[in-house]
């Protein structure tokens, strides 16, 4: 499991609480590769973003199992002070990130 206070851990804890699940956490780490290695040697399972473990799965180090009954997606926001001047570069970045309205 990710370390206490990490966004991934907080997110998963909210999913577990919502479903009234109480997993036994035996080990935690801030390192994705340490968590993959722990799963690889049979210490348990790890719930990690696919993008971070794709190469390990393709290399056959670990196998994946889809979680089909819970949408494990996070919403991210771009925030700025309401009176902040938005430069052209910032506006481009906001658009790149998929903001609904780069003018606000």
Number of C-alpha atoms within 10 A of each C-alpha: 21 21 14 12 9 11 12 16 17 14 14 15 15 12 15 13 10 9 10 9 11 9 8 6 9 8 12 15 12 12 12 17 13 12 21 23 16 16 17 17 10 10 13 14 14 17 18 16 12 12 7 12 19 14 12 17 14 10 10 11 14 18 13 15 6 7 9 7 6 9 8 11 8 9 4 8 10 9 8 10 7 8 7 8 10 16 9 9 9 12 17 13 14 19 14 10 13 12 15 9 9 15 9 12
